[in-house]
Amino acid sequence: MTPALRWAALVAALLAYPFVDRALGLQTVHAVSDGMIYVLLALGLNIVVGYAGLLDLGYAAFFAIGAYAMGLLNSPVLGSPLYGYPWSFWVCIWIAAAVSALLGTAIGAPTLRVRGDYLAIITLGFGEIIPVAIRNLGDITLDIGGWRPIERLNLTGGENGVNPIGRPHLPGVPFETDPVPWYFLILVIGALSIWAMTRLHDSRLGRAWMAIREDETAADCTGVNPISTKLLAFALGASFSGFAGSVYAAKLQAITPGAFEFQVSIMLLCMVVLGGAGSIKGVILGGMLITIFDRVALAQMTFFVRWVGRATGVQALAAADVTLWRWFFFGLGLVLVMLLKPEGLAGRRVRPIAPADDDLDSPRIEEAPRRAAALPAWLLDQARRGAAPDPILEVRGLARRFGGVVALADVDLVVPRGAVIGLIGPNGAGKTTFFNVVTGLIPPDEGRIAFAGASIVGLRPNAIVARGIARTFQSIRLFPQMTVLENVLVGEHCRLRASVPGAVLRPASVVAEEARARERARELLAFIGLDGKAQDLARNLPYGDQRRLEIARALASEPRLLLLDEPTAGMNPRETENLTTLIGSLRRELELAILLIEHDMEVVMGISDRITVLDYGVRIAEGTPAEIQRHSKVIEAYLGTGYEREPHA
């Protein structure tokens, strides 16, 4: 069956379901409608957990905020001026989503700087606070020295909740008496939500979320602002939750704080994990399975067990309530999924990681990587548009200490325009620390760093990338669960401008920008010989291909200075030769300045214009390759007395 036929069959089944249910007398439309609301909630949580990789254990709090926003705005409890109008529901659902998004931003701004377990604990606390606050806001008295401007104000209804809540009004549609209109309303809302999320997933923003999920440091050093991007994920997830909460409140016509306890957050997290975090189809599947099991199957199982108990005379079975075991079944299901299908029921299948190519006799090594005849035209055009200032990078008096350990001490280094500068020294000399300070990962204690004549001290890594400095890492830091093409597209992130509305609505300008970005990414992959692997997961590439992909990702940001941290480490001679040729072509054809950390002396002496040598964080020498080979301090500290090589002219 073709995808089009599958979609047609699914739509037909969804449209026919409530009428088939009514004809058969099953009376499950109400439960399925509730299930779709929880699916909408899980889809919002999937933005936070599945896309951005943020563990949120208090997501039900925004569900409550949206529900109570609807309840207070569209009920007579506080005398809301919106209550009683036919259009009030349609206005209040958007207000509820906006309020949830604003509170999500307010909560996320100070907390998203922490990661992992700490973030989970903070969100857990927020999720516990909201139901308590709702209960306590049912009886508010403000006493100022005996003067009570507010006495026994019932803001939220306390434990009794809010009711009645206005339902939507459409001419001739019986929302008050028939569950079928609710089914179709929620189905339409869900379809629009899935459409929007699919477009977000396939956009510049979706790639940024997934890059942060895979490796936040690498994403930051590739041009993605992790703080604002995570905050946006948190706010969008909260808005979906608030939207779902407002629909839920109007559907039930009454809400109480007990409907938004911690177990709701856990159930939603189970839906995401069961179906496959990051997979829209998986979250829908996981959400419907858990909701139908909870709302329909457990009740039927209880009925069956009690029938068996009565038939056999076993009193324990006759009085059993299987619904009390729901968390046991949820936990058992998650354990089985993690053991049998760890990526989730509909998650992306992952092949084993490819081994590094370290054997010259390997058949893979005999296949030299294919190279394009020339660099991508857009990179050449960018290089011709204007010459970079000279020097492109100037570092003076750079110092960095870690407690009592001096990693860098009064280091000077200048990178002229279009030059290849080698940075060598023994392990622990401070070379990678120097890269980390220049790229903003670590702040300097002292010194000046000027790029293109302007200071970059104090800038975040993503801002430095936007200025024109790109880097690779000593240990390869790709985004392993993203495709080769997506990795390069993340490199273009800081050069693209699509916003959330643009990503969803896709005006002509955004469509053109995305098409141009993909074409550029494919040209870069063709240049490094990986165009045939564009849809492969990055983690499945051989080691040498991963190195080249990391360089392609760096080039995608249109740098004027490229920092390469041991690019040939772990490579065999053939891969080293290919990569050296690649670096040489970048310098020759783009006049791209390159700062190179390398332990392979054949490479660094062969392609460097000048070399700086560090030892224990101190610059001990600087000069041409020939001068460095003869320098007594360099021979003593690094090269060794047995080092022999023809001087490099």
N, C-alpha and C positions, 0 to 999 in steps of 0.2 A: 504494500500500500504506500502510495506517495505521501510526502508530508502534507500536501494540500488536501488529500482525501482524509488523512488522519485528523487534521484540523476541522474539516467539515463534519466528520463523524462526531467529534468531541462537542462542537457547537450544537449540533442537532440533539445529542444526548442531554446536554445541559438545558436546552430549551424545553425538551419533552419531559424531563424528569418530574417536575411538580405535578403535571397532569397524570403521568403514570402512577405516581405515588397516591394521588387522590383516587384514581380508578381502582387501585388495589387496596385502598384503605390502610396504607402503612403508617401514615401520619408522622413522617420523618422530616418533612420540609422545615419545620421549626428548628430541629436539631441541626440539620444541614446548613441552614442560614446562619446559626450561631457558629458552626464550624467555619464558614467562609469569613466571618468576622475575625475569628482567631487566625485564620490563614493570612488575612490582611495584616494583623498584628505581627505574625511571624515574618512576613515579607519585610516589614519595617525593621524588625530586629536583625534580619539578614543583612541589611545595609550596614549595621553597626558591627555585627559579629562576623558575618560571612565575607563582606567586602573589605571593611576597614580593619578587621581582626581585633576589635575591642570587646573584651568580655564584660557585658552589661548584665548584672544580676538584679537590677531594680527596674527593669523595663516596664513592668506593670504600673509603676507610678505614673507614667505619662498616659497610660490607658485610663487611670483614675482621673487625671487632670482633664483629659478630653471629655470624659463622661460627666464630670461635675461642672465643667464649663457649659456643656449643653444643658444639664439639669438646672443650673442657676439662671441661665439666660432664657430658657424656654419653659419655665414653670412659674407658678405664682408665689413660690416660697419667699423670694426677696422683692416681689413686685416688679419684676423686670418689664421694661416697656416693650420688649420684643415678644412677650408671651401673648398668644391668642391670635396672632396674624397668620394667614395661610402660608406666607413666605418665610416665617421665622426659622423653621428647621433648616432651610437651604442656606440661610445666612449663618446660623449658629454653628453648623458643621465646619465652616471655614474659619470662624472665630476660634473654635476649639482647637483646630489644627495649628493656628497661628500662636495661640497661648501656649500650647505644648512645645512648639518649636522655640519660642522665646525662653521658656523655662529650661528647655534642653540646652540652649546656648548658655544661659546663666549658670547652670550646674556644670556644664562641660568645660567652660572657659578656665576655671581654676583647677579642674581635676584631670584634664586630659594630658597634662604634662607628666603624669605618672603612668606607669605601664603595668601590664600583667596582673598579678594578684592584688597589687595595691589599688588599681582601678576597679577591680571586681569588688573589693571590700567597700570602697567609697560608694559605688552604685548600689550595692546591697544595702548600705545604711540609708541612702536616699529612698530606696524602695520601701524600707520599713517605716521611715518617718512620715511619708505621705498619708497612709491610712490612719496613723495615730493622730496626725494633725487634723484630718477630716473629722474624726470622732470628737476631738477637743474643741473644734470650731463650732460645735452645735450649741454651745452655751458660753458666750463671751460677756464678761463684765469688766469694765475699765474703771478702777477706783483710784482717784487722785485726791488724797487727803479728805476722804469722805464724800467728795463730789464724784458722781458716777455719770459721766456723759454717755456711756454705753452700759446698759444693764440687761443681761440675759438675752443677748442678740443671738438668734439662731441663724448662723451663716450657712452651714452645710447640712443641717438636719441631724447632726450627730450620728448616733448608732441607728436611728430610724431612717436615715437617708433622705432622699429628695423624691417627692412624687406629688402630683402627676407631672409627667414631662410630655410636652407637645409632640405629636407625631407629624410626619410630612403630609402635605396636602397636594394632591393632583386631582383634577376633575375626573370623577367617575372611578377613582381607584380606591378600593376599600382597605386602607392600611389599618383601620381600627379593628376589623373583624376577620381578615383573611391573611394567612402567612405567606401566600404566594406572591403578592406584590413586594413584600419584604425580600423574598428570595431573589426576585428579578432586580430590585434596586441594589442589593448587595452584590449581585453578580455583575452588574454594570460597573459599580464602583471598583470591584476587584479587577475586572478586565482593564479598566483605565489605569489602575495602579500597576498592574503587570506590564502594560505597554510603557508606562513612564519608567519603571525600574529597568526594563530591558534596554531602553535607550540610554539610561544613565550608565548601565553596566558597560555598554559598548562605546562609551565616550571618553574624552580626555579625563574627566573626573573619575569615572569608574576605574580606569587604569591606575590613576593616582591612589585610589583607595586600596586596590589590590597590591600595588607596590609597597605601600606602608605595611600592609598585612604580612608581606613576605619578608621585608627587611627595611625597617624604618630608617636606619642610618644610610643605607644605599639609596633609598628614595630621596632623602634630604640632599645627598650629594649628587643627585641626578636632576635636581631642580624642582622637586615637589616640596611644598611647605607642609610639613607634617602636622603642625598645630592647627592651622586654619582648615586643612583638609579633613582631619579627624573631627574637628568641631562641626564642620558642615555635615559629616556623616551622622554625628550625634543629633544635630538639630533636625535633619531630614527624617531620621528614624523616629524621633520624638513626635514629629508632625504626623507621620503615618499612624502612630499609636494613638495620638489624640483624635485624629479623624475617625479611627475605628471605634474609640471609646464613645464619641458623640453619637455615632449610629447605633451602637449597642444600647446606650441609655435611652434613646428615643424608641427603640424597638421594644425594650422591656417596660417603658413608661415609669420606671422606678429604679433607683440605684441606692446601694448601701455600701459602706466601706469594706464589708466582708468579701465583696466580689473582686477585690484588688490586692489580695494578700500575696505573700512571697511565693506561694506555690504556683501562682499564675505565671510569674516570671520564669520559674523553673520549667513549667509545662511548655512555654513558648520556646525556651532554649532547647528543650527536647525535640520540638518540631524541627528546628533549624538543623540540629546535629543529626537527627534521624534521617532527614531527607537529603542532607548534604549541604554544609555551609558554603555559601556563595552560589548555589544553584537555585534559580527561581523555580524550575520544575520540581526539584527535590524538596524545597520548602513547602510548595503547594501539596505535594504528595504526603510529606511528613505531617503537615498540619491537618489535612483531612483524615488521615489514618488515625492520628491520636484523638482528634475530636470525635469522630464517629465511634471509635472504640470506647471513649469515655462516656459519651452521651447515649449511645445506642447499644453497643455490644455488651458492656458491663451489666446493664439492666437486663438484657436478655439472658446473660449467663446466670445472673442472680435468680431469675425466674426458673431457669432450667435446673439449677442446683437445688432449689427449694422443691421443685417437682420431684426430683430424684429422692430427696430426703423424705418427702411424704410417702412416696411409693415404696421405699425400703424401710420406713419406720425409723430412720436415723434422725433424731431430733436436732443434732448439731447442724446437719445439712438443711433440714427443713427451716431453720431460723437463720441460715447464713446470709451474709450481705457481701457479695463479691465486690461491690463498688468501693468498699473500704480497703481493698487490695490494689487500687489503681496504681499507686506509686511503686508497688512491687513489680507490677507488669511493665510499667514504663521503664523502670531500671533494668529489668531483665531484657527488654527489647533493645535498649541502648547498648548493653553489654554484648548481646549477640551481634548487633550491627557493627560495633567496634572490632569484634573478632573476625567476622566474616566479610565485612565490606566497610572498612574504616573510612572511606571517602564519602559514605552515606549511600542511601538507596539510589539516588540519581546523581551522585557526584561524579566528577571527572575521573576516569580511570587513569592511574599513573603507572607507567612502566618503571622497572628498576633503573636506578641511576647507572649511566654508562660508565665503564671503567676508563681511567686515564690511559692514553696511548703511550706506553713506556717501552715498547718492544719494537725495535726496528724491523723485525721479521713479521710483524703483524700485517695481515692483508690490508687493514684499514690505512696503515701508514703509507703503503705503496700507492694509494690513491691521493695524489697531491691535490690540495684544495683548489677549486676553480676560482680564477680571478677575472674580474672585468678588465677591459683594456684601459680604462681610465677612471679617475675619480668621478663621483656624481657631479653633474654640471652645476647644480645649485650650490655645492660646496665651493667649486671654483669661482662661481659668480660672487659668492659672499666674500671670498678672499680678495677678489679684484675690486670690490666696491670701495675699499679704503684701506690704506696701510695702517697697521697697528702702531701705537707710539713705541719709541725705542728709548730705554729698555721697556719691555712689556711687563716685567716683574722686577721689583727692587726691594730687597729685604735687608734691613740694617739693624744690628744690635739685638737680634731676636733671642729671647731667653724664655725658658719654660722649666719649671721645677715641679716635681711630684713629692711633696713632703720634703725630706732631706735629700732626695735624689735629683741631681741636675741632669735633665734630659737634653737641654739646649742651653748654650752659654755664649752670648754675644756673637751670634752667627750672622755673617753677611753673605748675601748671594744675589747675583744679578743675572737675569735671563734676557739677553738681547732679542729683538724681534727676529723671528725666523730661525733661531739657533736651537741646537740640541745640546743641552747641558746635562752632563752626568753627575749624579750624586752618589758617591760610594763610601764604603766604610765597613768595619766589622759589624756583626750582629750586636744590637744594643747601642749603636753609635748615635742614634737619634734621627735616623733618616725618615722613617715613617712618621715619627712625631713631628718632624718638620712639615711633612705633607699635611698632617692633621691640623696643624696650626694655620698653615696658609689657606686651607680650604674651610676653616671655621669650625671644625669639629671640636677643637680645643682652643681656648683663649690663650694668648701669650701673656706672660708676666711682664715682659718688657719688650721694647723694640717697635719698629715701624715696618708695615707691609704695604707697599704701594703697587697697585695693578693699573696699568695704563695711566699712571700719574695720579691716581686717587687712592686714598687709604681704604683698605677693606677690613681693618681691624674692628671687631665687634659685630660684623655681619654674620647672619646665619649661613650655613652651607648652601641652601637653595638660592639665596640672594647672590652669593659669590658665583654660582653657576650661571645665573642670569647675567652677571657682569662679563662672563666669558672665560671662566676657568673650569675645566672638566678634569676628572681623574678616574683612574682605575685603582684597584686595591691589591695588596700583597696576596691575600687569600681571596679568590674570586667571589664577588658578591653580586650575583645576578638575582633575578626574581624567579626562582626555580619552577614555581607552579604556573607561570605565565609563558606564553609562547615566545618563540624567538622574535617574531614580528612585534609583539606587544612590548617586549623589553626595549626594542629600539624606539618604539613610539613613546614610551615613558621618557626616554632621553629628550624627546622634542617637547615635553610638557611645558617648560618655561617659555617656549616660543609660540605656543598656542593660546587662544583667548576665549574659547567656548565656556560660557557660564552654565549654571543649572538650567535656567529657562531655555538657553540655546541648545543644550544637550538634549532636552526633552522635545522641544518644538522643532528643532532642526531647520532654521531658516536657511536660505540659499547660501549665505555667507559661511555658516557653520558647516554645511555639507561640503562646500568647496574647500574649506580649511582642512577638514578631516581627510578628504580625498588627496589633497596635496601632501599632508603629513604621511599618509600611507604610501604614496608614490615615492616620497623621499626615503622612507624607511626601507622600501624594497630595493631602491638604488644602492643604499648603503650595504644591504645584505648581499647584493650582487657583487659589489666591489670587494668585499671580504670573502666571497665564495660560499655564502650560506643561503643564497636565494632559494635553493631547493629544499631548505629546512625551515622555512618561515613559519609553518604551523606546528612544528615540533615543540614540545616543552623544553625550556632551557636546561632543565636538570638532566635531560636525556642526551645532551650533546657530549661528544668526546671532549677531553680536557682542552686540547688545542683550539677547538671550535669555540669553547666557552671563553677563552682568552680573547679571541678575535671578536666575539659578540660583545664583550665588555668594552672593547675599544670602539666598536660601532655605536654602542649606546652613548658613549662619551662624545663621539663626533656628532651625534644627532642634535646635541645642544648648541652647535655652531660655536665651538670654543675658539679663542685666540691663543690660549695656552693650555697644553695637554700635559697632565701629570701622570706618568706611568710608574707604578710601584711594582718592580720586579716582574715585568710582563713575560719574560721567558722562563720564570721559575717552574720547574717540574716538566719542562718540555724536552722532547728528544731533539737531536740535531736538525732533523728536517723541519720540524715545527718551528724551531728557533730561527732557522734560515728564512722561512716564509714570513715570520713575524718581523724580523729585522728588515726585510725588503719592504714590508707594509709601512713600517715606521719611516723608512727612508723616503718612500713616495709621498707621505704626508708632509714631510719637511720640504721636499723638493718642489712639489706641485702646488701646495697650499701656502708655503712659507709659514707654516704653523710652528710656533715656538713649543718645544718639548723639554720638560724636565724629567729626567729618567733616573730612577733607582734601579740598579742592576748589579748582580754578583758575577755574571758571566763576563769576564774581562775581554774576551774576544768581541763580544757585542758592544760593550760600553766604550772600549778603545776604538772600535771601528766606526761608530756612527756619531760620537760626541765631538762637538767643536771645542768645548772646554769642560773640565771636570773639577768638582769640588769634593774634598775628602773630609769626612767627619770622623772623630774618634772621641768617645765619651762625651758627646754633645758639643765638642769644640772643633772649629774648622782648623785643620792642621795643614792644608795645602789647597791651592787653586791654580789651575793652569791648563795648558794643552795636554792631550793624551801623552805626547812624548815627554813633556816636562814631568807629568805625574809619575810616569814609569821610572824616572831617574831620581825622584824625590826620596831622600833618605828616610824621612819620617813616615812616608806612605809605605815604603818597603818594610820598615820595621813594624808598623802597626797593622798593616793589612795585606800587602802583596806578598811579603816574605822574600827572603834573600834568594830563593830558588826561582823567582819569577823571571822569565825571559821572553822577550817579544821584540820583533822589529819595531822601532819607533814609528808611530803613526804620523805621517806628514800632515 
